């Protein structure tokens, strides 16, 4: 086999591949409903084209209209999900605020109930209290010291 023969065969094969790919018109193939749902810019572009040309029987226009219908059906479910997430976060926030309020109230209650004997004022016993105490119990006598 000659080296030139291999080069000519490779060149012919490359030219054949290039020409076969030029024959395909992928841009004009109708996009599927899923493809249109995934790309809202293309969906809007296709809908504008369909509305301007009034192409009722065009496959891509039918797919675009179906994609819009499916997206509209999905929207309420997504909105419900967002509302549930928002409600859960609001609930958590309210619970945390309540916990903080209760903690503050508990600390205030503890501070007001705490008795510190070192900071208490010295008060002399009242006159009436001594008399009732002396009547209730006789005075104790100390044993004589030796």
QUIMO-V901655 format. One record per backbone hydrogen bond with DSSP energy under -1.0 kcal/mol. NH is the residue of the N-H (numbers start at 1). CO is the residue of the C=O. Records with the same first field share a line. If there is no record, write none. Layout:
NH->CO  CO
//
This chain:
6->2
7->3
8->4
9->5
10->6
11->7
12->8
13->9
14->10
15->11
16->12
17->13
18->14
19->15
20->16
21->17
22->18
23->19
36->32
37->33
38->34
39->35
43->39
44->40
45->41
46->42
47->43
48->44
49->45
50->46
51->47
52->48
53->49
54->50
56->54
62->58
63->59
64->60
65->61
66->62
67->63
68->64
69->65
70->66
71->67
72->68
73->69
74->70
75->71
78->74
79->75
80->76
81->77
82->78
83->79
84->80
85->81
86->82
87->83
88->84
89->85
90->86
91->87
92->88
93->89
94->90
95->91
96->92
97->93
98->94
99->95
100->96
101->97
102->98
103->99
104->100
105->101
106->102
107->103
108->104
109->105
110->106
111->107
112->108
113->109
114->110
119->116
130->126
131->127
132->128
133->129
134->130
135->131
136->132
137->133
//
